Amino acid sequence: MPSVGERKLVADLYDAALGHRAWGEVGPQLVRFLDGHTLMLSVHNPLGQAVDLVSTLGMTAEDLRQYSEHYARHDLWALGAVEKRLFERPVTGAEAVDYRVLERSLIYNEYLRPKLDMHYLLGALLTLDSGHSVVLGIHRPRGAADYTPDDVRRLGRILPHLRRALEVRQRLKRETQAGRATLAVLDRLKLGVLLLAPTGALVHANAAADAVLRADDGLTHARGSLRAGKADDDRRLQALIAGAAGLGPDSATPPSGGHLRISRPSGHPAYAVMVAPMGADSDIAAAGQPAVLVFIADPQARPDTDPAALMALFDLTPAEARLVLALANGVTLPAFASQAGLSYNTVRTLLARAMARTQTSSQLELSRRVLSSIANVPGARMGGLSS
């Protein structure tokens, strides 16, 4: 029967994996649970990139630097465990390397003993599903007692939870990195893109959309949500947002969106606005998660300034990507043909190829699917968008 302390440690490991607790707090709990003195818990990329230090205890930044730059290649504990294939289970220092060999080694006499007072080890080498390796080392000083079989069993009960917690951490970390990359792509677009929560609250605005909101020329961010300046425009805008979030009058109707034009007090041509759901299979119930996409096009702006994102995501040719962005900005096929100096038949061929690449069947579906995919972020899974 696990003790109260063990149950709390397991719960805190999963809390740390989800970001509800700092790993810097949970690491010391693990050390105390095993009556240790110092700790190193790290994740290693299979491609040999920088080591991800999850939690350490009793080691300064300089200690860690020296280990990484000079002593890691002389680590007899790690080398011995790998050589003897002591994976996926608790390992004591004595199993990895004879203490008499350790005490004569360079790393012990120059680093472990004088700088950190590390003599006894209890740890593990684990492999995550992603291919990353986990190295865990909990140490005791020379004057303490060595780890016992009971200590080994205690760590053995914790290791499955530690592995699962680190799996979750790595997955969330990848999603976070992907999300940051996606937002960077959004900011390169000249088309305004807004991500809204189901309530209509603003979650993210790319650089172009932020410029539109700051101009306060028909569209603004007020009362915690996206608003149009004119009452009639705002009424239609809010209805489209509610419909795209699946919160319209008929809850049985799948989320949908639509187009509208937002007039501008400055007298400039109206903004062309498209509202769309994040995706038909998106979980949009969680507060604060993106549920609705709003695309804002200024007819005076060039629609073809940055087709690179579409080319990368959908393997479109430059001409196809420029056409897709033009359509999203409300440019008609004949107008695009004239602007691009192409025949109407050539433009129709480009449209057919772009729809084939994106598996869409109409101009509206093409615009919505491509732009929705660019704006897709963690917390919502991209699915089919019907026109």
Sine and cosine of phi, psi and omega as CSV:
sin_phi,cos_phi,sin_psi,cos_psi,sin_omega,cos_omega
0.00,0.00,0.88,-0.48,-0.01,-1.00
-0.87,0.49,0.58,-0.81,0.05,-1.00
-0.96,0.27,0.19,-0.98,0.05,-1.00
-0.87,0.50,-0.66,0.75,0.00,-1.00
-0.90,0.44,-0.62,0.78,0.01,-1.00
-0.93,0.37,-0.67,0.74,0.02,-1.00
-0.89,0.45,-0.64,0.77,0.02,-1.00
-0.92,0.40,-0.64,0.77,0.02,-1.00
-0.88,0.48,-0.70,0.71,0.00,-1.00
-0.88,0.47,-0.71,0.70,0.01,-1.00
-0.88,0.47,-0.64,0.76,-0.02,-1.00
-0.94,0.34,-0.50,0.87,0.08,-1.00
-0.88,0.48,-0.71,0.71,0.00,-1.00
-0.94,0.33,-0.56,0.83,0.08,-1.00
-0.89,0.46,-0.65,0.76,0.02,-1.00
-0.91,0.41,-0.63,0.78,0.01,-1.00
-0.87,0.50,-0.59,0.81,-0.03,-1.00
-1.00,0.03,0.00,1.00,0.02,-1.00
1.00,0.09,0.16,0.99,0.00,-1.00
-1.00,0.10,-0.20,0.98,0.00,-1.00
-0.53,-0.85,0.54,-0.84,-0.02,-1.00
-0.98,0.22,0.65,-0.76,0.07,-1.00
-0.90,0.44,-0.44,0.90,0.06,-1.00
-0.91,0.41,-0.30,0.95,0.09,-1.00
-1.00,-0.02,-0.59,0.81,-0.08,-1.00
-0.98,0.21,-0.57,0.82,0.04,-1.00
-0.81,0.58,-0.77,0.63,0.04,-1.00
-0.87,0.49,-0.52,0.85,0.07,-1.00
-0.89,0.46,-0.66,0.75,0.02,-1.00
-0.89,0.45,-0.65,0.76,0.02,-1.00
-0.89,0.45,-0.70,0.71,0.00,-1.00
-0.90,0.43,-0.61,0.79,-0.01,-1.00
-0.87,0.49,-0.53,0.85,-0.03,-1.00
-0.95,-0.31,0.28,0.96,0.06,-1.00
0.80,0.60,0.68,0.74,0.02,-1.00
-1.00,-0.07,-0.09,-1.00,-0.04,-1.00
-0.81,-0.58,-0.67,0.74,0.01,-1.00
-0.75,-0.66,0.29,-0.96,-0.09,-1.00
-0.57,-0.82,0.60,-0.80,0.29,-0.96
-0.66,-0.75,0.87,-0.49,0.07,-1.00
-0.83,-0.56,0.89,-0.46,-0.10,-1.00
-0.65,-0.76,0.42,-0.91,0.06,-1.00
-0.89,-0.46,0.72,-0.69,-0.10,-0.99
-0.88,-0.48,0.76,-0.66,0.01,-1.00
-0.96,0.27,0.69,-0.72,-0.01,-1.00
-0.90,0.43,-0.31,0.95,0.02,-1.00
-1.00,0.03,0.07,1.00,0.07,-1.00
0.98,0.19,0.36,0.93,0.03,-1.00
-0.97,0.22,-0.09,-1.00,-0.11,-0.99
-0.83,0.56,0.61,-0.80,0.02,-1.00
-0.95,0.31,0.69,-0.72,0.03,-1.00
-0.99,-0.12,0.97,-0.25,0.01,-1.00
-0.99,0.16,0.94,-0.34,-0.05,-1.00
-0.98,0.19,-0.73,0.68,0.00,-1.00
-0.37,-0.93,0.65,-0.76,0.08,-1.00
-0.70,-0.71,0.37,-0.93,0.05,-1.00
-0.54,-0.84,0.74,-0.68,0.05,-1.00
0.98,0.20,0.26,0.97,-0.01,-1.00
-0.75,-0.66,0.78,-0.63,0.02,-1.00
-0.99,0.13,0.18,-0.98,0.05,-1.00
-0.87,0.49,-0.59,0.80,0.02,-1.00
-0.93,0.37,-0.63,0.78,0.07,-1.00
-0.86,0.51,-0.71,0.70,-0.03,-1.00
-0.92,0.40,-0.63,0.78,0.03,-1.00
-0.89,0.46,-0.72,0.69,-0.02,-1.00
-0.89,0.46,-0.63,0.77,0.02,-1.00
-0.89,0.45,-0.74,0.67,-0.05,-1.00
-0.89,0.45,-0.68,0.74,-0.12,-0.99
-1.00,0.08,-0.48,0.88,-0.16,-0.99
-0.82,-0.57,-0.66,0.75,-0.23,-0.97
-0.98,-0.22,-0.26,0.96,-0.05,-1.00
-0.85,0.52,-0.63,0.78,-0.03,-1.00
-0.95,0.31,-0.17,0.99,0.03,-1.00
-0.95,-0.32,0.21,0.98,-0.08,-1.00
-0.96,0.27,0.99,-0.15,-0.07,-1.00
-0.92,0.39,-0.50,0.87,0.04,-1.00
-0.89,0.46,-0.79,0.62,-0.01,-1.00
-0.91,0.41,-0.70,0.71,-0.01,-1.00
-0.89,0.46,-0.64,0.77,0.00,-1.00
-0.93,0.38,-0.66,0.75,0.01,-1.00
-0.90,0.44,-0.63,0.77,0.02,-1.00
-0.93,0.36,-0.71,0.71,-0.02,-1.00
-0.87,0.49,-0.62,0.79,-0.01,-1.00
-1.00,0.00,0.05,1.00,0.03,-1.00
0.83,0.56,0.75,0.67,0.02,-1.00
-1.00,-0.03,0.94,0.34,-0.09,-1.00
-0.97,-0.24,0.40,-0.92,0.18,-0.98
0.87,0.49,0.46,0.89,0.05,-1.00
-0.38,-0.92,0.28,-0.96,0.04,-1.00
-0.91,0.42,0.61,-0.79,-0.03,-1.00
-0.70,-0.71,0.70,-0.71,0.13,-0.99
-1.00,-0.09,0.35,-0.94,0.02,-1.00
-0.86,0.51,-0.59,0.81,-0.03,-1.00
-0.91,0.41,-0.52,0.86,0.07,-1.00
-0.93,0.36,-0.60,0.80,-0.09,-1.00
-0.97,0.24,-0.65,0.76,-0.04,-1.00
-0.41,-0.91,0.64,-0.76,0.04,-1.00
-0.88,0.48,0.70,-0.72,-0.06,-1.00
-0.87,0.49,-0.51,0.86,0.01,-1.00
-0.92,0.40,-0.58,0.81,0.06,-1.00
-0.94,0.34,-0.69,0.73,0.00,-1.00
-0.86,0.52,-0.71,0.70,-0.10,-0.99
-0.93,0.36,-0.25,0.97,0.05,-1.00
-0.99,-0.16,0.03,1.00,-0.14,-0.99
-1.00,0.09,0.35,-0.94,0.03,-1.00
-0.89,0.45,-0.74,0.68,-0.08,-1.00
-0.89,0.45,-0.57,0.82,-0.02,-1.00
-0.95,0.32,-0.71,0.70,-0.10,-0.99
-0.99,0.17,-0.42,0.91,0.01,-1.00
-0.99,-0.14,-0.37,0.93,-0.18,-0.98
-0.74,-0.67,-0.87,0.49,-0.13,-0.99
-0.88,0.47,-0.75,0.66,-0.07,-1.00
-0.98,0.20,-0.79,0.62,-0.09,-1.00
-0.96,0.30,-0.54,0.84,-0.09,-1.00
-1.00,-0.08,-0.60,0.80,-0.17,-0.99
-0.85,-0.53,-0.19,0.98,-0.06,-1.00
0.80,0.60,0.76,0.65,0.08,-1.00
-0.98,-0.18,0.81,-0.59,0.00,-1.00
-0.75,-0.66,-0.69,0.72,-0.01,-1.00
-0.95,-0.31,0.59,-0.81,-0.06,-1.00
-0.79,-0.62,0.64,-0.77,0.26,-0.96
-0.73,-0.68,0.85,-0.53,-0.08,-1.00
-0.38,-0.93,-0.30,-0.95,-0.01,-1.00
-0.27,-0.96,0.47,-0.88,0.16,-0.99
-0.90,-0.43,0.90,-0.43,-0.07,-1.00
-0.87,-0.49,0.41,-0.91,0.08,-1.00
-0.86,-0.51,0.78,-0.63,0.02,-1.00
-1.00,-0.01,0.30,-0.95,-0.01,-1.00
-0.86,0.51,-0.49,0.87,-0.01,-1.00
-0.96,0.29,-0.14,0.99,-0.07,-1.00
0.99,-0.10,-0.17,0.99,0.05,-1.00
-0.94,0.35,0.46,-0.89,0.04,-1.00
-0.95,-0.32,0.59,-0.81,0.04,-1.00
-0.94,-0.35,0.76,-0.65,0.08,-1.00
-0.89,-0.46,0.88,-0.48,0.02,-1.00
-0.89,-0.46,0.79,-0.62,0.09,-1.00
-0.68,-0.73,0.84,-0.54,0.09,-1.00
-0.88,-0.47,0.77,-0.63,-0.21,-0.98
-0.84,-0.54,0.41,-0.91,0.13,-0.99
-0.81,-0.58,0.48,-0.88,-0.01,-1.00
-0.96,0.27,0.19,-0.98,-0.05,-1.00
-0.86,0.51,-0.57,0.82,-0.05,-1.00
-0.98,0.20,-0.08,1.00,-0.01,-1.00
-1.00,-0.04,0.03,-1.00,0.05,-1.00
-1.00,0.06,0.46,-0.89,0.05,-1.00
-0.94,0.34,0.29,-0.96,0.03,-1.00
-0.94,0.34,0.58,-0.81,-0.07,-1.00
-0.97,-0.24,0.24,-0.97,0.09,-1.00
-0.83,0.55,-0.53,0.85,0.04,-1.00
-0.92,0.40,-0.64,0.77,0.07,-1.00
-0.87,0.49,-0.66,0.75,0.00,-1.00
-0.88,0.47,-0.69,0.72,0.01,-1.00
-0.90,0.43,-0.63,0.78,0.01,-1.00
-0.89,0.45,-0.70,0.72,0.05,-1.00
-0.91,0.42,-0.59,0.81,0.01,-1.00
-0.87,0.50,-0.54,0.84,0.03,-1.00
-0.96,0.29,-0.46,0.89,-0.05,-1.00
-1.00,0.08,-0.52,0.86,-0.15,-0.99
-0.83,0.56,-0.68,0.73,0.02,-1.00
-0.86,0.51,-0.60,0.80,0.02,-1.00
-0.95,0.32,-0.64,0.77,0.03,-1.00
-0.89,0.46,-0.69,0.73,0.02,-1.00
-0.88,0.47,-0.73,0.69,-0.02,-1.00
-0.90,0.44,-0.64,0.77,0.01,-1.00
-0.89,0.45,-0.65,0.76,0.01,-1.00
-0.95,0.31,-0.51,0.86,0.12,-0.99
-0.86,0.50,-0.74,0.67,0.01,-1.00
-0.88,0.47,-0.69,0.72,0.01,-1.00
-0.85,0.52,-0.71,0.70,-0.01,-1.00
-0.91,0.42,-0.64,0.77,-0.01,-1.00
-0.90,0.43,-0.72,0.69,0.00,-1.00
-0.91,0.41,-0.58,0.82,0.02,-1.00
-0.91,0.43,-0.67,0.74,0.03,-1.00
-0.89,0.45,-0.67,0.75,-0.01,-1.00
-0.91,0.41,-0.63,0.78,0.03,-1.00
-0.90,0.44,-0.69,0.72,0.02,-1.00
-0.90,0.45,-0.65,0.76,0.04,-1.00
-0.90,0.43,-0.62,0.78,0.02,-1.00
-0.90,0.43,-0.65,0.76,0.03,-1.00
-0.90,0.43,-0.64,0.77,0.03,-1.00
-0.91,0.42,-0.63,0.77,0.00,-1.00
-0.90,0.43,-0.69,0.72,0.01,-1.00
-0.90,0.43,-0.54,0.84,0.06,-1.00
-0.91,0.42,-0.63,0.78,0.07,-1.00
-0.89,0.46,-0.69,0.72,0.02,-1.00
-0.83,0.55,-0.67,0.74,-0.06,-1.00
-0.94,0.35,-0.30,0.95,0.05,-1.00
-0.99,0.14,-0.28,0.96,0.00,-1.00
-0.97,0.26,0.60,-0.80,0.09,-1.00
-1.00,0.06,-0.22,0.98,0.08,-1.00
-0.99,0.17,0.73,-0.69,0.03,-1.00
-0.94,0.34,0.77,-0.64,0.02,-1.00
-0.77,-0.64,0.81,-0.58,0.06,-1.00
-0.89,-0.46,0.66,-0.75,0.14,-0.99
-0.95,-0.32,0.82,-0.57,-0.04,-1.00
-0.89,-0.46,0.54,-0.84,0.14,-0.99
-0.96,0.26,0.20,-0.98,0.03,-1.00
-0.82,0.57,-0.51,0.86,0.00,-1.00
-0.97,0.23,-0.15,0.99,-0.09,-1.00
1.00,-0.10,-0.09,1.00,0.01,-1.00
-0.91,0.41,0.60,-0.80,-0.03,-1.00
-0.97,0.26,0.83,-0.56,0.05,-1.00
-0.99,-0.13,-0.68,0.73,0.01,-1.00
-0.39,-0.92,0.60,-0.80,0.14,-0.99
-0.80,-0.60,0.76,-0.64,0.08,-1.00
-0.96,0.29,0.07,-1.00,-0.13,-0.99
-0.87,0.49,-0.66,0.76,-0.03,-1.00
-0.91,0.41,-0.67,0.74,0.01,-1.00
-0.92,0.38,-0.61,0.79,0.02,-1.00
-0.88,0.47,-0.62,0.78,0.03,-1.00
-0.90,0.43,-0.62,0.78,0.04,-1.00
-0.89,0.45,-0.72,0.69,-0.04,-1.00
-0.91,0.41,-0.63,0.77,0.00,-1.00
-0.92,0.40,-0.52,0.86,0.02,-1.00
-0.92,0.38,-0.44,0.90,0.02,-1.00
0.78,0.63,0.74,0.67,-0.03,-1.00
-0.90,-0.44,0.91,0.42,0.00,-1.00
0.96,-0.29,-0.44,0.90,0.07,-1.00
-0.75,-0.66,0.66,-0.76,-0.01,-1.00
-0.45,-0.89,0.24,-0.97,0.10,-1.00
-0.97,-0.26,0.97,-0.26,-0.08,-1.00
-0.65,-0.76,0.50,-0.86,0.02,-1.00
0.81,0.59,0.58,0.81,0.08,-1.00
0.98,0.21,0.16,0.99,-0.04,-1.00
-0.49,-0.87,0.11,-0.99,0.04,-1.00
-0.97,0.23,0.76,-0.65,-0.06,-1.00
-0.72,-0.69,0.55,-0.83,0.14,-0.99
-0.99,-0.12,0.50,-0.86,-0.07,-1.00
-0.93,0.37,-0.68,0.73,-0.01,-1.00
-1.00,0.09,0.63,-0.77,-0.08,-1.00
-0.86,0.51,-0.69,0.72,-0.02,-1.00
-0.91,0.42,-0.68,0.74,0.04,-1.00
-0.88,0.47,-0.68,0.73,-0.05,-1.00
-0.91,0.41,-0.62,0.78,0.01,-1.00
-0.88,0.48,-0.70,0.71,0.02,-1.00
-0.92,0.38,-0.64,0.77,0.00,-1.00
-0.88,0.47,-0.73,0.68,-0.02,-1.00
-0.90,0.43,-0.58,0.81,0.03,-1.00
-0.91,0.41,-0.65,0.76,0.03,-1.00
-0.92,0.40,-0.65,0.76,0.02,-1.00
-0.89,0.45,-0.71,0.70,0.02,-1.00
-0.88,0.47,-0.66,0.75,0.02,-1.00
-0.91,0.42,-0.64,0.77,0.02,-1.00
-0.92,0.38,-0.49,0.87,0.02,-1.00
-1.00,0.08,-0.02,1.00,-0.03,-1.00
0.97,0.24,0.39,0.92,-0.05,-1.00
-0.91,-0.41,0.38,0.92,0.01,-1.00
-0.96,0.28,-0.02,-1.00,-0.05,-1.00
-0.85,0.53,-0.58,0.81,0.00,-1.00
-0.97,-0.26,0.99,-0.15,-0.08,-1.00
-0.93,0.36,-0.29,0.96,0.01,-1.00
-0.98,0.21,-0.27,0.96,0.00,-1.00
-0.98,0.21,0.74,-0.67,0.02,-1.00
-0.86,0.51,0.49,-0.87,0.04,-1.00
-0.81,0.59,0.66,-0.75,0.00,-1.00
-0.61,-0.79,0.04,-1.00,0.04,-1.00
-0.58,-0.81,-0.51,-0.86,0.01,-1.00
0.19,-0.98,-0.07,-1.00,-0.03,-1.00
-0.94,-0.35,0.48,-0.88,0.21,-0.98
-0.37,-0.93,0.28,-0.96,0.06,-1.00
-0.93,-0.37,0.70,-0.71,-0.01,-1.00
-0.95,-0.32,0.91,-0.42,0.00,-1.00
-0.94,0.34,0.41,-0.91,-0.10,-0.99
-0.83,-0.56,0.79,-0.61,0.00,-1.00
-0.83,0.56,-0.44,0.90,-0.04,-1.00
-0.94,0.35,-0.28,0.96,-0.06,-1.00
1.00,-0.02,-0.09,1.00,0.07,-1.00
-0.92,0.39,0.36,-0.93,0.03,-1.00
-0.80,0.60,0.59,-0.81,-0.07,-1.00
-0.88,0.48,0.52,-0.85,0.12,-0.99
-0.94,0.35,0.64,-0.77,0.18,-0.98
-1.00,-0.08,0.88,-0.48,-0.10,-1.00
-0.88,-0.47,0.73,-0.69,0.11,-0.99
-0.86,-0.51,0.76,-0.65,0.02,-1.00
-0.92,-0.40,0.74,-0.67,-0.05,-1.00
-0.55,-0.84,0.47,-0.88,0.11,-0.99
-0.95,0.31,0.40,-0.92,0.04,-1.00
-0.88,0.47,-0.52,0.86,-0.02,-1.00
0.20,-0.98,0.53,-0.85,-0.09,-1.00
-0.91,0.42,-0.43,0.90,-0.03,-1.00
-0.97,-0.25,0.27,0.96,-0.06,-1.00
-0.97,0.23,0.60,-0.80,0.13,-0.99
-1.00,0.08,0.97,-0.22,-0.14,-0.99
-0.94,-0.34,0.26,0.96,-0.07,-1.00
-0.99,0.12,-0.42,0.91,-0.10,-1.00
-0.95,0.30,0.80,-0.60,0.00,-1.00
-0.88,0.47,0.66,-0.75,0.04,-1.00
1.00,0.06,-0.16,0.99,0.03,-1.00
-1.00,0.00,0.60,-0.80,0.00,-1.00
-0.87,0.49,0.73,-0.68,0.02,-1.00
-0.78,-0.63,-0.44,0.90,-0.14,-0.99
-0.76,-0.65,0.67,-0.74,0.09,-1.00
-0.96,-0.29,0.70,-0.72,0.10,-0.99
-0.81,-0.59,0.85,-0.52,0.03,-1.00
-0.96,-0.27,0.76,-0.65,-0.04,-1.00
-0.87,-0.50,0.85,-0.53,0.01,-1.00
-0.89,-0.46,0.74,-0.67,0.10,-0.99
-0.99,-0.13,0.91,-0.42,-0.04,-1.00
-0.83,0.56,-0.38,0.93,0.00,-1.00
-0.99,0.12,-0.23,0.97,-0.02,-1.00
-1.00,0.08,0.44,-0.90,0.05,-1.00
-0.97,0.26,0.81,-0.58,-0.05,-1.00
-0.98,0.19,-0.16,0.99,-0.14,-0.99
-0.92,-0.39,0.45,0.89,-0.12,-0.99
-0.96,0.28,-0.45,0.89,-0.05,-1.00
-0.55,-0.83,0.98,0.21,0.03,-1.00
-0.99,0.11,-0.01,1.00,-0.13,-0.99
-0.87,0.49,-0.62,0.79,-0.03,-1.00
-0.89,0.46,-0.67,0.74,0.00,-1.00
-0.93,0.37,-0.62,0.79,0.03,-1.00
-0.88,0.48,-0.67,0.74,-0.04,-1.00
-0.94,0.34,-0.66,0.75,-0.10,-1.00
-0.97,0.24,-0.58,0.81,-0.15,-0.99
-0.86,-0.51,0.15,0.99,0.01,-1.00
0.84,0.55,0.59,0.81,0.06,-1.00
-0.98,0.17,0.46,-0.89,0.15,-0.99
-0.97,0.24,0.30,-0.95,0.04,-1.00
-0.83,0.56,-0.65,0.76,-0.01,-1.00
-0.92,0.40,-0.65,0.76,0.02,-1.00
-0.91,0.42,-0.67,0.75,0.00,-1.00
-0.91,0.42,-0.65,0.76,0.02,-1.00
-0.90,0.44,-0.61,0.79,0.02,-1.00
-0.90,0.43,-0.70,0.72,-0.01,-1.00
-0.87,0.49,-0.71,0.70,0.01,-1.00
-0.90,0.43,-0.60,0.80,0.03,-1.00
-0.90,0.44,-0.70,0.72,0.02,-1.00
-0.88,0.47,-0.64,0.77,0.02,-1.00
-0.90,0.44,-0.46,0.89,0.02,-1.00
-1.00,0.03,0.11,0.99,0.07,-1.00
1.00,0.04,0.18,0.98,0.03,-1.00
-0.98,0.20,0.71,-0.70,0.01,-1.00
-0.98,0.18,0.29,-0.96,0.02,-1.00
-0.86,0.51,-0.74,0.67,0.02,-1.00
-0.87,0.49,-0.64,0.77,0.00,-1.00
-0.91,0.42,-0.66,0.75,0.03,-1.00
-0.90,0.44,-0.66,0.75,0.02,-1.00
-0.85,0.53,-0.67,0.74,0.01,-1.00
-0.92,0.40,-0.72,0.70,-0.02,-1.00
-0.89,0.45,-0.64,0.76,-0.09,-1.00
-1.00,0.07,-0.14,0.99,-0.03,-1.00
0.95,0.33,0.54,0.84,-0.02,-1.00
-0.90,-0.43,0.36,-0.93,0.09,-1.00
-0.96,0.27,0.38,-0.92,-0.01,-1.00
-0.89,0.45,-0.62,0.79,0.01,-1.00
-0.90,0.43,-0.62,0.79,0.05,-1.00
-0.89,0.45,-0.66,0.75,0.01,-1.00
-0.91,0.41,-0.63,0.78,0.05,-1.00
-0.89,0.46,-0.60,0.80,0.06,-1.00
-0.91,0.42,-0.68,0.74,0.06,-1.00
-0.86,0.51,-0.68,0.74,0.00,-1.00
-0.89,0.46,-0.71,0.71,0.00,-1.00
-0.88,0.47,-0.65,0.76,0.01,-1.00
-0.93,0.38,-0.66,0.75,0.01,-1.00
-0.90,0.44,-0.64,0.77,0.02,-1.00
-0.93,0.38,-0.58,0.81,0.04,-1.00
-0.91,0.41,-0.67,0.74,-0.01,-1.00
-0.91,0.42,-0.56,0.83,-0.05,-1.00
-0.99,-0.14,0.04,1.00,0.03,-1.00
0.82,0.57,0.76,0.65,0.05,-1.00
-0.85,-0.52,0.24,-0.97,-0.10,-0.99
-0.78,-0.63,0.10,1.00,0.05,-1.00
-0.48,-0.88,0.29,-0.96,0.01,-1.00
-0.89,0.46,-0.67,0.74,-0.02,-1.00
-0.90,0.43,-0.70,0.72,0.00,-1.00
-0.90,0.44,-0.62,0.79,0.04,-1.00
-0.86,0.51,-0.76,0.65,-0.01,-1.00
-0.88,0.48,-0.71,0.70,-0.08,-1.00
-0.93,0.38,-0.68,0.74,-0.06,-1.00
-0.93,0.37,-0.72,0.69,-0.05,-1.00
-0.90,0.43,-0.75,0.66,-0.04,-1.00
-0.94,0.34,-0.56,0.83,0.07,-1.00
-0.90,0.43,-0.62,0.79,0.00,-1.00
-0.92,0.40,-0.62,0.79,0.06,-1.00
-0.88,0.47,-0.65,0.76,-0.10,-1.00
-1.00,0.05,-0.02,1.00,-0.04,-1.00
-0.90,0.44,0.71,-0.70,-0.02,-1.00
-0.75,-0.67,0.30,-0.95,0.07,-1.00
-0.82,0.57,0.63,-0.77,-0.04,-1.00
0.95,-0.30,-0.21,0.98,0.08,-1.00
-0.57,-0.82,0.77,-0.64,-0.03,-1.00
-1.00,-0.10,0.73,-0.68,-0.05,-1.00
-0.95,0.30,0.77,-0.64,0.06,-1.00
-0.75,-0.67,-0.13,-0.99,-0.01,-1.00
-0.93,0.37,0.63,-0.78,0.06,-1.00
-0.89,-0.46,0.91,-0.42,-0.01,-1.00
-0.99,0.15,0.49,-0.87,-0.02,-1.00
-0.99,0.15,0.00,0.00,0.00,0.00
